[in-house]
Amino acid sequence: MEKLIINVPERKIALVKELLKELGVTIEQEKMDMEAYRKDLAQVSTWSEEDLKVFEENTRHFDSINPPKW
């Protein structure tokens, strides 16, 4: 037996599942590992106001650029 992972457009999921079941394919839903999810979520960092100042300064510099008109 071979495992196959496919990406299906939302509007076609029901049709694809129906066709695969007719062909005898077993469809498994992936189960979410909540412990791993919580661990990954705990690793998300936050940015300080000081970190964001760099982006604000760059935005001002970028907005001040006047490209030549052709």
mmJSON file of the N, C-alpha and C atoms, coordinates in Angstrom:
{"data_MODEL":{"atom_site":{
"group_PDB":["ATOM","ATOM","ATOM","ATOM","ATOM","ATOM","ATOM","ATOM","ATOM","ATOM","ATOM","ATOM","ATOM","ATOM","ATOM","ATOM","ATOM","ATOM","ATOM","ATOM","ATOM","ATOM","ATOM","ATOM","ATOM","ATOM","ATOM","ATOM","ATOM","ATOM","ATOM","ATOM","ATOM","ATOM","ATOM","ATOM","ATOM","ATOM","ATOM","ATOM","ATOM","ATOM","ATOM","ATOM","ATOM","ATOM","ATOM","ATOM","ATOM","ATOM","ATOM","ATOM","ATOM","ATOM","ATOM","ATOM","ATOM","ATOM","ATOM","ATOM","ATOM","ATOM","ATOM","ATOM","ATOM","ATOM","ATOM","ATOM","ATOM","ATOM","ATOM","ATOM","ATOM","ATOM","ATOM","ATOM","ATOM","ATOM","ATOM","ATOM","ATOM","ATOM","ATOM","ATOM","ATOM","ATOM","ATOM","ATOM","ATOM","ATOM","ATOM","ATOM","ATOM","ATOM","ATOM","ATOM","ATOM","ATOM","ATOM","ATOM","ATOM","ATOM","ATOM","ATOM","ATOM","ATOM","ATOM","ATOM","ATOM","ATOM","ATOM","ATOM","ATOM","ATOM","ATOM","ATOM","ATOM","ATOM","ATOM","ATOM","ATOM","ATOM","ATOM","ATOM","ATOM","ATOM","ATOM","ATOM","ATOM","ATOM","ATOM","ATOM","ATOM","ATOM","ATOM","ATOM","ATOM","ATOM","ATOM","ATOM","ATOM","ATOM","ATOM","ATOM","ATOM","ATOM","ATOM","ATOM","ATOM","ATOM","ATOM","ATOM","ATOM","ATOM","ATOM","ATOM","ATOM","ATOM","ATOM","ATOM","ATOM","ATOM","ATOM","ATOM","ATOM","ATOM","ATOM","ATOM","ATOM","ATOM","ATOM","ATOM","ATOM","ATOM","ATOM","ATOM","ATOM","ATOM","ATOM","ATOM","ATOM","ATOM","ATOM","ATOM","ATOM","ATOM","ATOM","ATOM","ATOM","ATOM","ATOM","ATOM","ATOM","ATOM","ATOM","ATOM","ATOM","ATOM","ATOM","ATOM","ATOM","ATOM","ATOM","ATOM","ATOM","ATOM","ATOM","ATOM","ATOM","ATOM"],
"id":[1,2,3,4,5,6,7,8,9,10,11,12,13,14,15,16,17,18,19,20,21,22,23,24,25,26,27,28,29,30,31,32,33,34,35,36,37,38,39,40,41,42,43,44,45,46,47,48,49,50,51,52,53,54,55,56,57,58,59,60,61,62,63,64,65,66,67,68,69,70,71,72,73,74,75,76,77,78,79,80,81,82,83,84,85,86,87,88,89,90,91,92,93,94,95,96,97,98,99,100,101,102,103,104,105,106,107,108,109,110,111,112,113,114,115,116,117,118,119,120,121,122,123,124,125,126,127,128,129,130,131,132,133,134,135,136,137,138,139,140,141,142,143,144,145,146,147,148,149,150,151,152,153,154,155,156,157,158,159,160,161,162,163,164,165,166,167,168,169,170,171,172,173,174,175,176,177,178,179,180,181,182,183,184,185,186,187,188,189,190,191,192,193,194,195,196,197,198,199,200,201,202,203,204,205,206,207,208,209,210],
"type_symbol":["N","C","C","N","C","C","N","C","C","N","C","C","N","C","C","N","C","C","N","C","C","N","C","C","N","C","C","N","C","C","N","C","C","N","C","C","N","C","C","N","C","C","N","C","C","N","C","C","N","C","C","N","C","C","N","C","C","N","C","C","N","C","C","N","C","C","N","C","C","N","C","C","N","C","C","N","C","C","N","C","C","N","C","C","N","C","C","N","C","C","N","C","C","N","C","C","N","C","C","N","C","C","N","C","C","N","C","C","N","C","C","N","C","C","N","C","C","N","C","C","N","C","C","N","C","C","N","C","C","N","C","C","N","C","C","N","C","C","N","C","C","N","C","C","N","C","C","N","C","C","N","C","C","N","C","C","N","C","C","N","C","C","N","C","C","N","C","C","N","C","C","N","C","C","N","C","C","N","C","C","N","C","C","N","C","C","N","C","C","N","C","C","N","C","C","N","C","C","N","C","C","N","C","C","N","C","C","N","C","C"],
"label_atom_id":["N","CA","C","N","CA","C","N","CA","C","N","CA","C","N","CA","C","N","CA","C","N","CA","C","N","CA","C","N","CA","C","N","CA","C","N","CA","C","N","CA","C","N","CA","C","N","CA","C","N","CA","C","N","CA","C","N","CA","C","N","CA","C","N","CA","C","N","CA","C","N","CA","C","N","CA","C","N","CA","C","N","CA","C","N","CA","C","N","CA","C","N","CA","C","N","CA","C","N","CA","C","N","CA","C","N","CA","C","N","CA","C","N","CA","C","N","CA","C","N","CA","C","N","CA","C","N","CA","C","N","CA","C","N","CA","C","N","CA","C","N","CA","C","N","CA","C","N","CA","C","N","CA","C","N","CA","C","N","CA","C","N","CA","C","N","CA","C","N","CA","C","N","CA","C","N","CA","C","N","CA","C","N","CA","C","N","CA","C","N","CA","C","N","CA","C","N","CA","C","N","CA","C","N","CA","C","N","CA","C","N","CA","C","N","CA","C","N","CA","C","N","CA","C","N","CA","C","N","CA","C","N","CA","C","N","CA","C","N","CA","C","N","CA","C"],
"label_alt_id":[null,null,null,null,null,null,null,null,null,null,null,null,null,null,null,null,null,null,null,null,null,null,null,null,null,null,null,null,null,null,null,null,null,null,null,null,null,null,null,null,null,null,null,null,null,null,null,null,null,null,null,null,null,null,null,null,null,null,null,null,null,null,null,null,null,null,null,null,null,null,null,null,null,null,null,null,null,null,null,null,null,null,null,null,null,null,null,null,null,null,null,null,null,null,null,null,null,null,null,null,null,null,null,null,null,null,null,null,null,null,null,null,null,null,null,null,null,null,null,null,null,null,null,null,null,null,null,null,null,null,null,null,null,null,null,null,null,null,null,null,null,null,null,null,null,null,null,null,null,null,null,null,null,null,null,null,null,null,null,null,null,null,null,null,null,null,null,null,null,null,null,null,null,null,null,null,null,null,null,null,null,null,null,null,null,null,null,null,null,null,null,null,null,null,null,null,null,null,null,null,null,null,null,null,null,null,null,null,null,null],
"label_comp_id":["MET","MET","MET","GLU","GLU","GLU","LYS","LYS","LYS","LEU","LEU","LEU","ILE","ILE","ILE","ILE","ILE","ILE","ASN","ASN","ASN","VAL","VAL","VAL","PRO","PRO","PRO","GLU","GLU","GLU","ARG","ARG","ARG","LYS","LYS","LYS","ILE","ILE","ILE","ALA","ALA","ALA","LEU","LEU","LEU","VAL","VAL","VAL","LYS","LYS","LYS","GLU","GLU","GLU","LEU","LEU","LEU","LEU","LEU","LEU","LYS","LYS","LYS","GLU","GLU","GLU","LEU","LEU","LEU","GLY","GLY","GLY","VAL","VAL","VAL","THR","THR","THR","ILE","ILE","ILE","GLU","GLU","GLU","GLN","GLN","GLN","GLU","GLU","GLU","LYS","LYS","LYS","MET","MET","MET","ASP","ASP","ASP","MET","MET","MET","GLU","GLU","GLU","ALA","ALA","ALA","TYR","TYR","TYR","ARG","ARG","ARG","LYS","LYS","LYS","ASP","ASP","ASP","LEU","LEU","LEU","ALA","ALA","ALA","GLN","GLN","GLN","VAL","VAL","VAL","SER","SER","SER","THR","THR","THR","TRP","TRP","TRP","SER","SER","SER","GLU","GLU","GLU","GLU","GLU","GLU","ASP","ASP","ASP","LEU","LEU","LEU","LYS","LYS","LYS","VAL","VAL","VAL","PHE","PHE","PHE","GLU","GLU","GLU","GLU","GLU","GLU","ASN","ASN","ASN","THR","THR","THR","ARG","ARG","ARG","HIS","HIS","HIS","PHE","PHE","PHE","ASP","ASP","ASP","SER","SER","SER","ILE","ILE","ILE","ASN","ASN","ASN","PRO","PRO","PRO","PRO","PRO","PRO","LYS","LYS","LYS","TRP","TRP","TRP"],
"label_asym_id":["A","A","A","A","A","A","A","A","A","A","A","A","A","A","A","A","A","A","A","A","A","A","A","A","A","A","A","A","A","A","A","A","A","A","A","A","A","A","A","A","A","A","A","A","A","A","A","A","A","A","A","A","A","A","A","A","A","A","A","A","A","A","A","A","A","A","A","A","A","A","A","A","A","A","A","A","A","A","A","A","A","A","A","A","A","A","A","A","A","A","A","A","A","A","A","A","A","A","A","A","A","A","A","A","A","A","A","A","A","A","A","A","A","A","A","A","A","A","A","A","A","A","A","A","A","A","A","A","A","A","A","A","A","A","A","A","A","A","A","A","A","A","A","A","A","A","A","A","A","A","A","A","A","A","A","A","A","A","A","A","A","A","A","A","A","A","A","A","A","A","A","A","A","A","A","A","A","A","A","A","A","A","A","A","A","A","A","A","A","A","A","A","A","A","A","A","A","A","A","A","A","A","A","A","A","A","A","A","A","A"],
"label_entity_id":["1","1","1","1","1","1","1","1","1","1","1","1","1","1","1","1","1","1","1","1","1","1","1","1","1","1","1","1","1","1","1","1","1","1","1","1","1","1","1","1","1","1","1","1","1","1","1","1","1","1","1","1","1","1","1","1","1","1","1","1","1","1","1","1","1","1","1","1","1","1","1","1","1","1","1","1","1","1","1","1","1","1","1","1","1","1","1","1","1","1","1","1","1","1","1","1","1","1","1","1","1","1","1","1","1","1","1","1","1","1","1","1","1","1","1","1","1","1","1","1","1","1","1","1","1","1","1","1","1","1","1","1","1","1","1","1","1","1","1","1","1","1","1","1","1","1","1","1","1","1","1","1","1","1","1","1","1","1","1","1","1","1","1","1","1","1","1","1","1","1","1","1","1","1","1","1","1","1","1","1","1","1","1","1","1","1","1","1","1","1","1","1","1","1","1","1","1","1","1","1","1","1","1","1","1","1","1","1","1","1"],
"label_seq_id":[1,1,1,2,2,2,3,3,3,4,4,4,5,5,5,6,6,6,7,7,7,8,8,8,9,9,9,10,10,10,11,11,11,12,12,12,13,13,13,14,14,14,15,15,15,16,16,16,17,17,17,18,18,18,19,19,19,20,20,20,21,21,21,22,22,22,23,23,23,24,24,24,25,25,25,26,26,26,27,27,27,28,28,28,29,29,29,30,30,30,31,31,31,32,32,32,33,33,33,34,34,34,35,35,35,36,36,36,37,37,37,38,38,38,39,39,39,40,40,40,41,41,41,42,42,42,43,43,43,44,44,44,45,45,45,46,46,46,47,47,47,48,48,48,49,49,49,50,50,50,51,51,51,52,52,52,53,53,53,54,54,54,55,55,55,56,56,56,57,57,57,58,58,58,59,59,59,60,60,60,61,61,61,62,62,62,63,63,63,64,64,64,65,65,65,66,66,66,67,67,67,68,68,68,69,69,69,70,70,70],
"pdbx_PDB_ins_code":[null,null,null,null,null,null,null,null,null,null,null,null,null,null,null,null,null,null,null,null,null,null,null,null,null,null,null,null,null,null,null,null,null,null,null,null,null,null,null,null,null,null,null,null,null,null,null,null,null,null,null,null,null,null,null,null,null,null,null,null,null,null,null,null,null,null,null,null,null,null,null,null,null,null,null,null,null,null,null,null,null,null,null,null,null,null,null,null,null,null,null,null,null,null,null,null,null,null,null,null,null,null,null,null,null,null,null,null,null,null,null,null,null,null,null,null,null,null,null,null,null,null,null,null,null,null,null,null,null,null,null,null,null,null,null,null,null,null,null,null,null,null,null,null,null,null,null,null,null,null,null,null,null,null,null,null,null,null,null,null,null,null,null,null,null,null,null,null,null,null,null,null,null,null,null,null,null,null,null,null,null,null,null,null,null,null,null,null,null,null,null,null,null,null,null,null,null,null,null,null,null,null,null,null,null,null,null,null,null,null],
"Cartn_x":[0.851,0.0,0.895,0.481,1.248,0.438,1.114,0.458,0.656,-0.427,-0.405,-1.017,-0.333,-0.863,-1.14,-2.376,-2.748,-3.379,-3.215,-3.873,-5.07,-6.234,-7.469,-8.137,-8.59,-9.309,-10.551,-10.856,-11.975,-13.268,-13.569,-14.857,-14.904,-13.765,-13.707,-13.499,-13.35,-13.031,-14.066,-15.335,-16.387,-16.365,-16.197,-16.165,-14.955,-13.799,-12.585,-12.704,-13.206,-13.377,-14.335,-15.431,-16.417,-15.802,-15.059,-14.421,-13.382,-12.586,-11.563,-12.186,-13.262,-13.944,-14.503,-15.039,-15.558,-14.455,-13.228,-12.092,-11.47,-12.028,-11.531,-10.39,-10.208,-9.128,-9.58,-8.678,-8.952,-8.482,-9.366,-9.035,-8.847,-7.666,-7.37,-7.237,-7.805,-7.628,-6.39,-5.525,-4.362,-4.835,-4.315,-4.666,-3.617,-4.096,-3.201,-2.565,-1.259,-0.515,-0.558,-1.478,-1.681,-0.452,0.27,1.461,2.522,2.733,3.698,3.213,1.911,1.34,1.582,1.335,1.553,3.029,3.897,5.335,5.761,5.28,5.605,5.037,3.831,3.196,3.952,4.521,5.289,6.58,7.03,8.266,8.054,6.813,6.52,7.044,7.808,8.378,7.522,7.719,7.037,8.086,7.678,8.594,8.32,9.385,9.262,9.024,8.698,8.516,9.821,10.937,12.253,12.495,12.067,12.205,11.395,10.223,9.324,9.764,10.56,11.025,11.809,12.571,13.348,12.419,11.319,10.364,9.7,9.367,8.74,9.694,10.976,11.963,12.147,12.242,12.403,11.184,10.01,8.793,8.827,9.246,9.337,10.343,11.494,12.502,11.974,11.318,10.777,9.711,8.844,7.78,8.321,9.516,10.079,10.77,10.919,11.568,10.625,11.171,10.395,11.012,10.43,10.991,10.806,11.726,11.59,10.369,9.742,8.583,9.067,8.672,9.129,8.295],
"Cartn_y":[-1.171,0.0,1.23,2.26,3.495,4.641,5.566,6.748,7.899,8.612,9.71,10.939,12.048,13.313,14.21,14.728,15.587,16.87,17.931,19.199,19.337,19.542,19.607,20.958,21.651,22.908,22.683,23.636,23.523,23.066,23.62,23.32,21.92,21.24,19.907,18.787,19.098,18.094,16.976,17.331,16.318,15.378,15.928,15.117,14.174,14.691,13.873,12.758,13.078,12.054,10.968,11.372,10.404,9.477,10.056,9.255,8.293,8.784,7.928,6.787,7.069,6.01,4.948,5.373,4.432,3.528,4.042,3.264,2.414,2.491,1.685,2.308,3.601,4.305,4.633,4.413,4.779,6.213,7.038,8.438,8.631,9.147,9.4,10.893,11.362,12.747,12.813,13.785,13.952,14.504,13.914,14.371,15.365,16.458,17.504,17.115,17.252,16.97,18.225,18.256,19.452,19.8,18.801,19.077,19.798,19.316,19.956,21.351,21.501,22.8,23.807,23.389,24.281,24.645,23.667,23.915,24.932,24.759,25.693,27.079,27.124,28.402,29.156,28.434,29.062,29.685,29.269,29.795,31.073,31.511,32.717,33.921,34.746,35.915,37.147,38.136,39.417,40.477,41.534,42.613,43.796,44.408,45.583,46.823,47.916,49.182,49.587,49.298,49.61,48.829,47.564,46.741,47.327,47.838,48.349,49.701,50.448,51.763,51.661,50.609,50.418,50.368,49.661,49.564,50.909,51.624,52.938,53.904,53.89,54.765,54.396,53.118,52.691,53.044,52.96,53.336,54.818,55.653,57.101,57.372,56.701,56.903,56.448,55.322,54.795,55.731,56.257,57.157,58.491,58.87,60.161,60.1,58.915,58.763,59.267,60.13,60.641,60.09,59.04,58.471,59.438,59.395,60.3,59.914,60.939,60.682,60.636,59.629,59.438,60.186],
"Cartn_z":[0.0,0.0,0.0,-0.691,-0.807,-0.231,0.432,0.993,0.023,-0.261,-1.216,-0.571,-0.655,-0.134,-1.329,-1.41,-2.533,-2.009,-2.765,-2.46,-3.393,-2.799,-3.561,-3.313,-4.361,-4.163,-3.289,-2.445,-1.499,-2.168,-3.317,-3.954,-4.564,-4.631,-5.239,-4.216,-2.931,-1.921,-1.872,-1.815,-1.708,-2.916,-4.093,-5.313,-5.315,-4.97,-4.957,-3.923,-2.733,-1.694,-2.162,-2.788,-3.278,-4.328,-5.268,-6.304,-5.719,-4.786,-4.182,-3.382,-2.663,-1.906,-2.847,-3.991,-4.987,-5.518,-5.53,-6.01,-4.904,-3.702,-2.594,-1.812,-1.976,-1.276,0.145,1.102,2.492,2.714,3.238,3.484,4.984,5.36,6.765,6.997,8.078,8.488,9.373,9.135,9.999,11.339,12.406,13.74,14.207,14.782,15.238,16.569,16.665,17.893,18.756,19.716,20.532,21.363,21.84,22.643,21.8,20.592,19.693,19.308,19.1,18.753,19.873,21.105,22.246,22.391,22.149,22.239,21.178,19.953,18.874,19.169,19.691,20.0,21.078,22.025,23.097,22.571,21.392,20.812,19.999,19.864,19.097,19.87,19.194,19.864,19.61,20.445,20.265,19.979,19.312,18.972,19.882,20.338,21.201,20.339,21.0,20.29,19.608,20.253,19.689,18.396,18.372,17.167,16.015,16.33,15.291,14.745,15.494,15.038,13.735,13.577,12.351,11.14,11.271,10.162,9.885,10.934,10.752,10.058,10.465,9.834,8.364,8.078,6.685,5.845,6.437,5.716,5.364,6.317,6.041,4.934,4.978,3.931,2.581,2.565,1.316,0.751,1.628,1.179,0.671,1.118,0.718,-0.648,-1.191,-2.496,-3.586,-4.442,-5.574,-6.859,-7.409,-8.639,-9.804,-10.752,-11.909,-12.747,-13.293,-14.168,-15.603,-16.312,-17.689,-18.615],
"occupancy":[1.0,1.0,1.0,1.0,1.0,1.0,1.0,1.0,1.0,1.0,1.0,1.0,1.0,1.0,1.0,1.0,1.0,1.0,1.0,1.0,1.0,1.0,1.0,1.0,1.0,1.0,1.0,1.0,1.0,1.0,1.0,1.0,1.0,1.0,1.0,1.0,1.0,1.0,1.0,1.0,1.0,1.0,1.0,1.0,1.0,1.0,1.0,1.0,1.0,1.0,1.0,1.0,1.0,1.0,1.0,1.0,1.0,1.0,1.0,1.0,1.0,1.0,1.0,1.0,1.0,1.0,1.0,1.0,1.0,1.0,1.0,1.0,1.0,1.0,1.0,1.0,1.0,1.0,1.0,1.0,1.0,1.0,1.0,1.0,1.0,1.0,1.0,1.0,1.0,1.0,1.0,1.0,1.0,1.0,1.0,1.0,1.0,1.0,1.0,1.0,1.0,1.0,1.0,1.0,1.0,1.0,1.0,1.0,1.0,1.0,1.0,1.0,1.0,1.0,1.0,1.0,1.0,1.0,1.0,1.0,1.0,1.0,1.0,1.0,1.0,1.0,1.0,1.0,1.0,1.0,1.0,1.0,1.0,1.0,1.0,1.0,1.0,1.0,1.0,1.0,1.0,1.0,1.0,1.0,1.0,1.0,1.0,1.0,1.0,1.0,1.0,1.0,1.0,1.0,1.0,1.0,1.0,1.0,1.0,1.0,1.0,1.0,1.0,1.0,1.0,1.0,1.0,1.0,1.0,1.0,1.0,1.0,1.0,1.0,1.0,1.0,1.0,1.0,1.0,1.0,1.0,1.0,1.0,1.0,1.0,1.0,1.0,1.0,1.0,1.0,1.0,1.0,1.0,1.0,1.0,1.0,1.0,1.0,1.0,1.0,1.0,1.0,1.0,1.0,1.0,1.0,1.0,1.0,1.0,1.0],
"B_iso_or_equiv":[0.0,0.0,0.0,0.0,0.0,0.0,0.0,0.0,0.0,0.0,0.0,0.0,0.0,0.0,0.0,0.0,0.0,0.0,0.0,0.0,0.0,0.0,0.0,0.0,0.0,0.0,0.0,0.0,0.0,0.0,0.0,0.0,0.0,0.0,0.0,0.0,0.0,0.0,0.0,0.0,0.0,0.0,0.0,0.0,0.0,0.0,0.0,0.0,0.0,0.0,0.0,0.0,0.0,0.0,0.0,0.0,0.0,0.0,0.0,0.0,0.0,0.0,0.0,0.0,0.0,0.0,0.0,0.0,0.0,0.0,0.0,0.0,0.0,0.0,0.0,0.0,0.0,0.0,0.0,0.0,0.0,0.0,0.0,0.0,0.0,0.0,0.0,0.0,0.0,0.0,0.0,0.0,0.0,0.0,0.0,0.0,0.0,0.0,0.0,0.0,0.0,0.0,0.0,0.0,0.0,0.0,0.0,0.0,0.0,0.0,0.0,0.0,0.0,0.0,0.0,0.0,0.0,0.0,0.0,0.0,0.0,0.0,0.0,0.0,0.0,0.0,0.0,0.0,0.0,0.0,0.0,0.0,0.0,0.0,0.0,0.0,0.0,0.0,0.0,0.0,0.0,0.0,0.0,0.0,0.0,0.0,0.0,0.0,0.0,0.0,0.0,0.0,0.0,0.0,0.0,0.0,0.0,0.0,0.0,0.0,0.0,0.0,0.0,0.0,0.0,0.0,0.0,0.0,0.0,0.0,0.0,0.0,0.0,0.0,0.0,0.0,0.0,0.0,0.0,0.0,0.0,0.0,0.0,0.0,0.0,0.0,0.0,0.0,0.0,0.0,0.0,0.0,0.0,0.0,0.0,0.0,0.0,0.0,0.0,0.0,0.0,0.0,0.0,0.0,0.0,0.0,0.0,0.0,0.0,0.0],
"pdbx_formal_charge":[null,null,null,null,null,null,null,null,null,null,null,null,null,null,null,null,null,null,null,null,null,null,null,null,null,null,null,null,null,null,null,null,null,null,null,null,null,null,null,null,null,null,null,null,null,null,null,null,null,null,null,null,null,null,null,null,null,null,null,null,null,null,null,null,null,null,null,null,null,null,null,null,null,null,null,null,null,null,null,null,null,null,null,null,null,null,null,null,null,null,null,null,null,null,null,null,null,null,null,null,null,null,null,null,null,null,null,null,null,null,null,null,null,null,null,null,null,null,null,null,null,null,null,null,null,null,null,null,null,null,null,null,null,null,null,null,null,null,null,null,null,null,null,null,null,null,null,null,null,null,null,null,null,null,null,null,null,null,null,null,null,null,null,null,null,null,null,null,null,null,null,null,null,null,null,null,null,null,null,null,null,null,null,null,null,null,null,null,null,null,null,null,null,null,null,null,null,null,null,null,null,null,null,null,null,null,null,null,null,null],
"auth_seq_id":[1,1,1,2,2,2,3,3,3,4,4,4,5,5,5,6,6,6,7,7,7,8,8,8,9,9,9,10,10,10,11,11,11,12,12,12,13,13,13,14,14,14,15,15,15,16,16,16,17,17,17,18,18,18,19,19,19,20,20,20,21,21,21,22,22,22,23,23,23,24,24,24,25,25,25,26,26,26,27,27,27,28,28,28,29,29,29,30,30,30,31,31,31,32,32,32,33,33,33,34,34,34,35,35,35,36,36,36,37,37,37,38,38,38,39,39,39,40,40,40,41,41,41,42,42,42,43,43,43,44,44,44,45,45,45,46,46,46,47,47,47,48,48,48,49,49,49,50,50,50,51,51,51,52,52,52,53,53,53,54,54,54,55,55,55,56,56,56,57,57,57,58,58,58,59,59,59,60,60,60,61,61,61,62,62,62,63,63,63,64,64,64,65,65,65,66,66,66,67,67,67,68,68,68,69,69,69,70,70,70],
"auth_comp_id":["MET","MET","MET","GLU","GLU","GLU","LYS","LYS","LYS","LEU","LEU","LEU","ILE","ILE","ILE","ILE","ILE","ILE","ASN","ASN","ASN","VAL","VAL","VAL","PRO","PRO","PRO","GLU","GLU","GLU","ARG","ARG","ARG","LYS","LYS","LYS","ILE","ILE","ILE","ALA","ALA","ALA","LEU","LEU","LEU","VAL","VAL","VAL","LYS","LYS","LYS","GLU","GLU","GLU","LEU","LEU","LEU","LEU","LEU","LEU","LYS","LYS","LYS","GLU","GLU","GLU","LEU","LEU","LEU","GLY","GLY","GLY","VAL","VAL","VAL","THR","THR","THR","ILE","ILE","ILE","GLU","GLU","GLU","GLN","GLN","GLN","GLU","GLU","GLU","LYS","LYS","LYS","MET","MET","MET","ASP","ASP","ASP","MET","MET","MET","GLU","GLU","GLU","ALA","ALA","ALA","TYR","TYR","TYR","ARG","ARG","ARG","LYS","LYS","LYS","ASP","ASP","ASP","LEU","LEU","LEU","ALA","ALA","ALA","GLN","GLN","GLN","VAL","VAL","VAL","SER","SER","SER","THR","THR","THR","TRP","TRP","TRP","SER","SER","SER","GLU","GLU","GLU","GLU","GLU","GLU","ASP","ASP","ASP","LEU","LEU","LEU","LYS","LYS","LYS","VAL","VAL","VAL","PHE","PHE","PHE","GLU","GLU","GLU","GLU","GLU","GLU","ASN","ASN","ASN","THR","THR","THR","ARG","ARG","ARG","HIS","HIS","HIS","PHE","PHE","PHE","ASP","ASP","ASP","SER","SER","SER","ILE","ILE","ILE","ASN","ASN","ASN","PRO","PRO","PRO","PRO","PRO","PRO","LYS","LYS","LYS","TRP","TRP","TRP"],
"auth_asym_id":["A","A","A","A","A","A","A","A","A","A","A","A","A","A","A","A","A","A","A","A","A","A","A","A","A","A","A","A","A","A","A","A","A","A","A","A","A","A","A","A","A","A","A","A","A","A","A","A","A","A","A","A","A","A","A","A","A","A","A","A","A","A","A","A","A","A","A","A","A","A","A","A","A","A","A","A","A","A","A","A","A","A","A","A","A","A","A","A","A","A","A","A","A","A","A","A","A","A","A","A","A","A","A","A","A","A","A","A","A","A","A","A","A","A","A","A","A","A","A","A","A","A","A","A","A","A","A","A","A","A","A","A","A","A","A","A","A","A","A","A","A","A","A","A","A","A","A","A","A","A","A","A","A","A","A","A","A","A","A","A","A","A","A","A","A","A","A","A","A","A","A","A","A","A","A","A","A","A","A","A","A","A","A","A","A","A","A","A","A","A","A","A","A","A","A","A","A","A","A","A","A","A","A","A","A","A","A","A","A","A"],
"auth_atom_id":["N","CA","C","N","CA","C","N","CA","C","N","CA","C","N","CA","C","N","CA","C","N","CA","C","N","CA","C","N","CA","C","N","CA","C","N","CA","C","N","CA","C","N","CA","C","N","CA","C","N","CA","C","N","CA","C","N","CA","C","N","CA","C","N","CA","C","N","CA","C","N","CA","C","N","CA","C","N","CA","C","N","CA","C","N","CA","C","N","CA","C","N","CA","C","N","CA","C","N","CA","C","N","CA","C","N","CA","C","N","CA","C","N","CA","C","N","CA","C","N","CA","C","N","CA","C","N","CA","C","N","CA","C","N","CA","C","N","CA","C","N","CA","C","N","CA","C","N","CA","C","N","CA","C","N","CA","C","N","CA","C","N","CA","C","N","CA","C","N","CA","C","N","CA","C","N","CA","C","N","CA","C","N","CA","C","N","CA","C","N","CA","C","N","CA","C","N","CA","C","N","CA","C","N","CA","C","N","CA","C","N","CA","C","N","CA","C","N","CA","C","N","CA","C","N","CA","C","N","CA","C","N","CA","C","N","CA","C","N","CA","C","N","CA","C"],
"pdbx_PDB_model_num":[1,1,1,1,1,1,1,1,1,1,1,1,1,1,1,1,1,1,1,1,1,1,1,1,1,1,1,1,1,1,1,1,1,1,1,1,1,1,1,1,1,1,1,1,1,1,1,1,1,1,1,1,1,1,1,1,1,1,1,1,1,1,1,1,1,1,1,1,1,1,1,1,1,1,1,1,1,1,1,1,1,1,1,1,1,1,1,1,1,1,1,1,1,1,1,1,1,1,1,1,1,1,1,1,1,1,1,1,1,1,1,1,1,1,1,1,1,1,1,1,1,1,1,1,1,1,1,1,1,1,1,1,1,1,1,1,1,1,1,1,1,1,1,1,1,1,1,1,1,1,1,1,1,1,1,1,1,1,1,1,1,1,1,1,1,1,1,1,1,1,1,1,1,1,1,1,1,1,1,1,1,1,1,1,1,1,1,1,1,1,1,1,1,1,1,1,1,1,1,1,1,1,1,1,1,1,1,1,1,1]
}}}
